[in-house]
Amino acid sequence: MFNIKELFTNLGTYNLRARISVGIILLAPWLLELYLLIPEINNISSTLVVGIITYDLCNIIIVYCRVPGVKAMKKCFPKLLPAQEALLPSNHYIDSVTKHRYYQFFSEHIPEFKVSSSDSEMTPYVCSAVTWLISQTRDYSKFPLIAEENINFGFTYNLLGLKPYGLILSTTGLIFNLVLSFLHFFNFINCSKAMAGLIINLLFLFLWIFIINQNLVISSGKKYARALLSACDSNILN
């Protein structure tokens, strides 16, 4: 028996929350618009065709989100990712005692790791160390906090990458519903539906303008960095 839930589950937790949900937020104003203006949509059942098309669209979103999302992330962190930057000697996001303990951990597990007082000399070593740490902490069941913060980080930078499209769609929806409200005076459409669409698009426009920004990505990135590096104190890796 066809099961849409199973199809979405197969996409994986990260893809669902960090990529698919981003696409849903992007399209949400217009999906709600269709729901308001076309009552027949309410009667569409979960058929095999609808499920397959939805599944294909989800895969497209997964692939495409990576492009603008990564670009947005690099704008927020033009030099190094937050975990790598936090390990540099001049960075104070992590206190010196904890950082020294992390250095010792990496020295014990990565023979090539070296400690230096110079950021430029330390950069290749911390980059290699973080890459190694990520590969060691991929198990969601063993490192749930790291997985959670990684998903949140991916969600925020993918949202920021799609922000220009979100602004365009919400602005277009706003104009569209203003036109519908104007047509109400000529009895062409129910004004309540136009007003509902207007409010929906306005709320999403505020979301894109005031909530989804570089500060949101930077904050999420730093939280992920702290969670990732804290694995150095975990008994699982020691």
C-alpha positions in Angstrom: 0.0 0.0 0.0 1.3 3.5 -0.9 2.5 5.4 2.1 3.5 9.1 1.7 4.9 9.1 5.3 7.3 6.3 4.4 8.4 8.3 1.3 9.2 11.3 3.3 10.9 9.3 6.0 13.3 7.9 3.4 14.5 11.4 2.7 16.2 11.5 6.1 15.9 13.7 9.1 18.4 16.3 7.9 16.9 16.6 4.4 13.4 16.9 5.9 14.2 19.6 8.5 17.1 21.5 6.9 16.0 21.4 3.2 12.4 20.3 2.6 11.0 22.5 5.4 12.8 25.4 3.9 11.1 24.8 0.6 7.8 24.5 2.3 8.3 27.9 4.0 9.2 29.4 0.7 6.1 28.1 -1.0 3.7 28.4 2.0 2.1 31.7 1.1 1.1 30.6 -2.3 0.0 27.1 -1.1 -2.2 28.8 1.4 -3.4 31.2 -1.3 -4.5 28.3 -3.5 -6.2 26.7 -0.5 -8.2 29.9 0.0 -9.1 30.6 -3.6 -9.7 27.0 -4.9 -11.9 25.0 -2.5 -11.6 21.9 -4.7 -8.0 21.5 -3.5 -9.4 20.5 -0.1 -10.8 17.4 -1.7 -7.6 16.1 -3.3 -6.8 12.7 -1.8 -3.3 11.2 -1.1 -3.1 9.3 -4.4 -0.1 7.5 -5.8 0.4 10.2 -8.4 0.3 13.1 -5.9 2.8 11.2 -3.7 5.2 10.5 -6.5 5.1 14.1 -7.7 5.6 15.4 -4.2 8.5 13.1 -3.6 10.2 14.2 -6.8 9.7 17.9 -5.9 11.2 17.2 -2.5 14.3 15.7 -4.2 14.6 18.8 -6.4 14.4 21.0 -3.3 17.1 18.9 -1.6 19.5 19.3 -4.5 18.8 23.0 -5.2 18.9 24.2 -1.6 22.6 23.3 -1.4 23.6 25.9 -4.0 22.1 29.2 -2.6 22.4 27.8 1.0 26.2 27.2 0.8 26.7 30.7 -0.8 24.8 32.3 2.0 26.8 30.3 4.6 30.1 31.5 3.0 28.9 35.1 3.2 28.3 34.7 6.9 31.6 32.9 7.4 33.9 34.2 4.6 37.1 32.8 6.1 36.5 29.8 8.3 33.4 27.9 9.6 32.6 28.7 13.3 34.1 25.4 14.7 37.4 26.0 13.0 37.5 29.6 13.9 36.7 28.9 17.5 39.9 26.8 17.7 42.2 29.6 16.5 44.5 31.1 19.3 43.1 34.6 18.8 39.4 33.6 19.0 37.7 33.9 22.4 34.4 32.2 21.8 35.7 29.2 23.8 37.7 29.9 27.0 41.5 29.2 26.9 41.3 26.3 29.4 38.7 24.4 27.4 40.5 25.2 24.2 43.8 23.8 25.6 41.9 20.7 26.5 40.6 20.4 22.9 44.1 20.9 21.6 45.3 18.0 23.8 42.5 15.8 22.6 43.3 16.4 18.9 47.0 15.9 19.6 46.2 12.4 21.1 43.9 11.4 18.2 45.5 13.1 15.2 49.2 12.5 15.0 49.7 15.4 12.5 48.0 17.9 14.7 50.2 20.7 16.0 49.6 23.7 18.3 50.9 27.1 17.4 50.4 30.7 18.7 49.9 31.9 15.2 46.4 31.8 13.5 47.9 31.4 10.1 50.0 28.4 11.2 47.1 26.8 13.1 44.5 27.2 10.3 45.3 24.0 8.3 45.5 21.9 11.5 42.2 23.1 13.0 40.5 22.6 9.6 41.8 19.1 9.5 40.8 18.5 13.1 37.2 19.7 12.6 36.8 17.6 9.5 38.0 14.6 11.4 35.6 15.4 14.3 32.6 15.7 12.0 33.4 12.3 10.6 33.5 10.8 14.1 30.2 12.3 15.3 27.8 11.4 12.5 25.9 8.8 14.5 22.7 10.6 15.5 21.9 8.2 18.4 25.4 8.8 20.0 25.5 12.5 19.4 21.9 13.8 19.3 22.8 17.4 20.4 25.4 17.7 17.6 22.9 16.4 15.0 20.2 18.8 16.3 22.4 21.8 16.1 23.7 20.8 12.7 20.1 20.6 11.4 19.3 24.0 12.9 22.4 25.4 11.3 21.6 23.9 7.9 18.0 25.1 8.2 19.0 28.7 8.8 21.6 29.1 6.1 19.3 27.4 3.5 16.6 29.8 4.5 19.0 32.7 4.1 20.0 31.4 0.6 16.4 31.3 -0.5 15.6 34.7 1.0 15.6 36.6 -2.3 13.0 34.2 -3.7 11.0 34.4 -0.6 10.9 38.2 -0.7 9.8 38.0 -4.4 7.0 35.5 -3.8 5.7 37.3 -0.7 5.8 40.7 -2.4 4.1 39.3 -5.5 1.4 37.7 -3.3 0.9 41.0 -1.4 0.4 42.8 -4.7 -1.9 40.1 -6.0 -4.1 40.3 -3.0 -4.2 44.1 -3.1 -5.5 43.7 -6.6 -8.1 41.2 -5.5 -9.2 43.5 -2.7 -9.7 46.3 -5.3 -11.7 43.9 -7.5 -14.0 43.2 -4.5 -15.5 46.7 -5.1 -16.7 45.4 -8.4 -18.1 42.2 -6.8 -15.6 40.0 -8.6 -14.3 38.2 -5.5 -15.0 37.6 -1.8 -13.1 40.2 0.1 -12.5 38.1 3.2 -10.4 35.7 1.1 -8.4 38.5 -0.3 -7.8 40.0 3.1 -6.7 36.6 4.5 -4.2 36.2 1.6 -3.0 39.8 2.2 -2.3 39.1 5.9 -0.6 35.7 5.2 1.8 37.3 2.6 2.4 40.3 4.9 3.4 38.0 7.8 5.7 36.0 5.6 7.2 39.2 4.2 8.0 40.3 7.8 9.5 36.9 8.4 11.9 37.1 5.5 12.8 40.7 6.3 13.2 40.8 10.0 13.8 37.2 11.2 15.8 35.5 8.4 19.2 37.3 8.3 22.9 36.7 8.7 22.7 37.1 12.5 20.4 34.1 12.7 22.8 32.0 10.7 25.9 33.1 12.7 24.2 32.4 16.0 23.1 28.9 14.8 26.6 28.3 13.4 28.3 29.1 16.7 25.9 26.9 18.7 26.7 24.0 16.3 30.4 24.7 16.7 30.1 24.6 20.5 28.1 21.3 20.4 30.5 19.7 17.9 33.7 20.7 19.8 32.2 19.5 23.1 32.4 16.0 21.6 36.1 16.2 22.5 35.0 15.8 26.2 32.8 12.9 25.4 33.6 9.4 26.7 32.5 8.0 23.4 35.5 9.4 21.5 38.0 9.1 24.4 
